[in-house]
Amino acid sequence: MLGLEGKYAYAVGRSRAVEAKLLDRATIDRVVDAPDVQSAFKILGEAGYSYVDSILKEESPIDEVLNKEEMKLFYFIKETSPDERLIDIFTLPYDYHNIKVLLKARTYEVPPASAISGLASLSTESINDALGGEVQAIPDEFSLAIERAQAVHSLRPSPEIIDIIVDKEMYGDLLKRARAIGIPFLTKQIQNEIDCLNLSIFFRARKMGRDAWLVEHALVPGGKLDSVRLATAYKDGAPDSLMNVLSKTGYEFIAKRGLELLEKGRSLSEIERFFEGISIRLIDQARQVPLGPEPFIGYILAKQRELEVVRLVIASKTAGVSRDSMRERLRDGYV
């Protein structure tokens, strides 16, 4: 029976062949410096992005073109991965996103169309059927997320509560699936996302003066950090409480710095960049592994990160954001 190294040998070979097409920092800088959106897409086309002609001819919306580029990545995963379950890890966030959008649309009677993602595996029809009472229309884990979001929402009605609870269910589902697939790096990556999310929730909630009930329901279990102890530290309010929770976890510096920024009333953007840096380092480390599933998954994560950066730059150009502001936002934030 093949071990993980042998099982993923073909996938690693394929990913090594295509990772040279990832955009480097110089190309991203050229996209930032482009005078307009069409010029930016022309540079992306030269770098290997597909469907760019439809933007240059003003035939397709920008989001649609970038979605097609991400769909290319999904097709690559499906045809290359030796484990057919792996693709679910990367499409699930879009499924849960659409559940949030459609649940809020139904609850608050607002149109959902512009917020719907075209990258989900679940159809909007099946989600709407489930919201209408046909829970068998979608898999149980999604129905359960809807049920729990509705239950907590009934206690404290607000669109924010729907987002919080569905996101919490999503991370639980991702972690369960990653553990079932059995790739330690994949589990570690998701736990890292959970830890960074929980610390971000802690600091942002403290800055905004949010109550302990909300923080307790927003914190996600399953990471390396104990979410129950984090919630208790938030309720306690003393800086030492947070430092005690994070002792010997590797997050001590960011806790100390976050508390300093809060005390001075300054922006938490430095903290967010720190979290991005952690993720980028993990991806880079995975891509350096010679054999096994790590370089394959590292490539997928790097491509997704690239697409996030491209979306940010294009959206910023559309909104008239200055080049200096874009560069500041991207500083230390690209693989």
C-alpha positions in Angstrom: 0.0 0.0 0.0 1.4 3.4 -1.0 2.3 5.9 1.7 1.5 9.6 1.3 4.8 10.3 -0.6 4.0 7.6 -3.2 0.3 8.4 -3.4 1.0 12.1 -4.2 4.0 11.7 -6.4 2.1 12.4 -9.6 0.3 15.4 -8.1 3.6 16.9 -6.9 5.1 16.5 -10.3 2.1 18.3 -11.9 2.2 21.1 -9.3 6.0 21.5 -9.8 5.4 21.9 -13.5 2.8 24.7 -13.1 4.0 26.6 -10.0 6.5 28.5 -12.2 3.4 30.3 -13.6 2.5 31.8 -10.2 2.8 35.6 -10.4 6.0 36.9 -8.8 6.3 40.1 -6.9 7.5 42.0 -9.9 4.4 41.1 -11.9 2.1 42.1 -9.1 3.9 45.4 -8.9 3.3 45.9 -12.7 -0.4 45.2 -12.1 -0.5 47.7 -9.3 1.3 50.3 -11.5 -1.1 49.7 -14.5 -2.9 53.0 -15.3 -6.3 51.3 -15.4 -8.2 48.0 -15.0 -7.9 47.0 -18.6 -4.2 47.6 -18.6 -3.9 45.5 -15.5 -5.8 42.6 -17.1 -3.5 42.8 -20.2 -0.5 42.2 -17.9 -2.4 39.3 -16.3 -3.1 37.9 -19.7 0.6 38.0 -20.6 1.3 36.1 -17.4 -1.0 33.3 -18.3 -4.5 34.3 -17.1 -7.3 33.1 -19.3 -10.4 34.8 -20.5 -8.7 38.2 -20.4 -9.9 39.1 -23.9 -13.5 39.3 -22.7 -12.5 42.0 -20.2 -10.5 43.9 -22.8 -13.6 43.7 -25.1 -15.8 44.6 -22.1 -17.8 41.5 -22.7 -17.6 39.9 -19.2 -17.8 41.2 -15.6 -14.5 41.3 -13.8 -15.6 38.9 -11.1 -16.7 36.3 -13.7 -13.3 36.3 -15.3 -11.5 35.9 -12.0 -13.9 33.2 -11.0 -13.1 31.3 -14.2 -9.4 31.5 -13.2 -10.2 29.9 -9.8 -12.3 27.3 -11.5 -9.2 26.3 -13.5 -7.6 25.6 -10.2 -10.5 23.5 -9.1 -10.3 21.4 -12.3 -6.6 21.0 -11.7 -7.3 19.6 -8.2 -10.0 17.2 -9.4 -7.9 15.8 -12.2 -4.6 15.6 -10.2 -5.4 14.8 -6.6 -5.4 11.1 -5.7 -8.0 11.8 -3.0 -11.3 13.0 -4.5 -12.3 14.4 -1.1 -9.5 17.1 -1.3 -11.5 19.4 -3.6 -14.2 19.8 -1.0 -11.7 21.6 1.3 -11.4 24.3 -1.3 -15.0 24.6 -2.4 -16.6 24.4 1.0 -16.0 28.1 2.0 -18.0 29.1 -1.1 -20.9 26.8 -0.1 -21.0 28.2 3.4 -20.7 31.7 2.0 -23.8 31.2 -0.2 -25.7 29.7 2.8 -25.0 32.9 4.7 -26.1 35.1 1.8 -29.3 33.1 1.2 -30.2 32.7 4.8 -29.8 36.5 5.4 -31.8 37.2 2.2 -34.7 35.1 3.3 -34.6 36.3 6.9 -34.3 40.0 6.1 -36.1 40.0 2.7 -33.2 41.4 0.7 -32.1 40.4 -2.8 -29.1 38.0 -2.7 -28.0 37.9 -6.3 -25.0 40.2 -6.3 -23.4 38.5 -3.3 -23.8 34.9 -4.5 -20.6 33.1 -5.3 -20.4 31.1 -8.6 -17.6 28.9 -7.1 -19.8 26.8 -4.8 -20.6 23.2 -5.3 -24.1 23.5 -3.9 -26.7 25.0 -6.1 -28.6 28.1 -4.9 -31.8 26.1 -5.6 -30.9 23.3 -3.3 -30.0 25.8 -0.5 -33.2 27.6 -1.0 -35.1 24.3 -0.8 -33.4 23.5 2.5 -34.2 27.0 3.8 -37.8 26.3 2.8 -38.0 23.1 4.9 -36.7 20.5 2.6 -33.6 19.8 4.7 -32.8 16.6 2.6 -32.0 18.9 -0.4 -28.5 19.4 0.9 -26.0 17.3 3.0 -26.6 17.1 6.7 -23.6 19.2 7.7 -25.0 22.2 5.8 -28.5 21.7 7.1 -27.1 21.6 10.6 -25.3 24.9 10.1 -28.6 26.5 9.0 -30.4 25.0 12.0 -27.8 26.3 14.5 -27.6 29.7 12.9 -31.4 30.1 13.1 -31.4 28.9 16.7 -28.8 31.4 17.9 -30.3 34.1 15.6 -33.6 33.7 17.4 -31.9 34.6 20.7 -30.2 37.7 19.3 -31.5 38.6 15.8 -28.9 40.3 13.6 -27.2 39.5 10.3 -23.9 39.3 12.1 -25.1 36.4 14.2 -25.8 34.4 11.0 -22.3 35.1 9.7 -20.7 34.1 13.0 -22.5 30.8 13.5 -22.3 29.6 9.9 -18.5 30.5 9.8 -18.1 28.5 13.1 -19.9 25.5 11.5 -17.7 25.8 8.4 -14.5 25.6 10.3 -15.7 22.6 12.2 -16.6 20.9 8.9 -13.3 21.8 7.3 -11.3 20.4 10.3 -13.4 17.2 10.3 -12.8 16.6 6.6 -9.1 17.5 6.8 -8.6 14.9 9.6 -10.5 12.3 7.6 -8.2 12.9 4.6 -5.3 12.3 6.9 -2.7 14.9 5.7 -1.1 16.5 8.8 -0.1 19.7 7.0 -3.7 20.3 5.8 -5.0 19.9 9.4 -2.3 22.2 10.7 -3.1 24.8 8.1 -6.8 24.9 9.1 -5.9 25.0 12.8 -3.7 27.9 12.0 -6.6 29.7 10.3 -8.8 29.0 13.3 -6.1 30.4 15.7 -5.6 33.5 13.7 -9.3 34.1 13.3 -9.9 33.7 17.1 -7.2 36.1 18.0 -8.5 38.6 15.4 -12.0 38.2 16.9 -10.6 38.8 20.4 -8.7 42.0 19.4 -11.3 43.5 17.1 -14.1 42.8 19.7 -12.0 44.4 22.4 -11.4 47.5 20.2 -15.1 47.8 19.5 -16.2 47.1 23.0 -18.3 44.0 22.1 -19.9 42.0 24.8 -18.6 38.6 26.1 -21.7 36.7 24.9 -20.9 37.6 21.3 -17.2 36.7 21.6 -18.0 33.4 23.2 -20.3 32.5 20.3 -17.9 33.8 17.7 -14.7 32.0 18.8 -14.1 28.7 16.9 -13.0 25.5 18.6 -10.5 23.1 17.1 -7.4 25.3 16.9 -4.2 24.9 18.9 -5.5 27.7 21.2 -8.2 26.8 23.7 -11.3 28.8 22.6 -13.0 28.4 26.0 -10.0 29.9 27.8 -9.9 32.7 25.2 -13.5 33.5 25.9 -12.9 33.4 29.7 -9.9 35.8 29.2 -12.0 38.1 27.2 -14.7 38.2 29.9 -12.1 38.7 32.6 -10.7 41.7 30.7 -7.2 41.7 32.3 -4.2 41.7 30.0 -2.5 39.0 32.0 -5.5 36.7 31.3 -4.7 36.7 27.6 -1.0 36.3 28.1 -1.6 33.3 30.3 -3.7 31.6 27.6 -1.0 32.2 25.0 1.9 31.3 27.1 4.4 29.0 25.2 2.1 28.9 22.1 4.3 31.1 19.9 1.7 33.8 19.9 3.0 35.7 22.9 4.5 38.5 20.8 1.4 39.2 18.9 -0.7 39.2 22.1 1.6 41.7 23.7 1.7 43.9 20.5 -2.1 43.7 20.1 -2.7 44.8 23.7 -0.3 47.7 23.2 -2.1 48.8 20.0 -5.5 48.6 21.8 -4.2 50.6 24.8 -3.0 53.3 22.4 -6.2 53.2 20.3 -4.3 52.5 17.1 -5.3 50.4 14.1 -5.0 46.6 14.2 -3.8 46.4 10.6 -0.3 45.4 11.9 -1.9 42.4 13.6 -3.7 41.4 10.5 -0.5 41.5 8.5 1.2 39.3 11.1 -1.5 36.7 10.7 -1.1 36.8 6.9 2.6 36.4 7.4 2.1 33.2 9.4 -0.1 31.7 6.7 2.4 32.7 4.0 5.3 31.1 5.9 3.4 27.8 6.2 2.6 27.8 2.5 6.3 28.5 1.7 7.5 25.7 4.0 5.1 23.3 2.4 6.3 24.1 -1.1 9.9 23.4 0.0 9.1 19.8 1.0 10.6 17.5 -1.7 8.0 14.7 -1.5 4.5 14.0 -0.1 1.2 16.0 -0.3 2.7 19.2 1.2 4.1 20.8 -2.1 0.8 19.9 -3.9 -1.3 21.6 -1.3 1.2 24.4 -0.9 0.8 25.2 -4.6 -3.0 25.2 -4.3 -2.9 27.6 -1.4 -0.3 29.8 -3.1 -2.5 30.1 -6.2 -5.5 30.9 -4.0 -3.5 33.6 -2.3 -2.4 34.9 -5.6 -6.1 35.2 -6.7 -6.9 37.0 -3.5 -4.2 39.5 -4.2 -5.3 40.0 -7.8 -8.9 40.5 -6.6 -7.8 43.1 -4.1 -5.7 45.0 -6.6 -8.4 45.0 -9.3 -11.1 46.1 -6.8 -8.8 48.8 -5.5 -8.2 50.1 -9.0 -11.9 50.1 -9.7 -12.5 52.1 -6.5 -9.8 54.6 -7.4 -7.5 53.6 -4.5 -4.0 55.0 -4.8 -1.0 52.9 -5.8 0.8 53.7 -2.5 -2.3 52.5 -0.5 -2.4 49.3 -2.5 1.3 48.7 -1.9 0.9 49.3 1.8 -2.0 46.8 2.0 0.1 44.2 0.1 3.3 44.8 2.1 4.5 41.4 3.3 1.3 39.9 2.2 2.2 37.9 -0.9 3.8 34.4 -1.3 
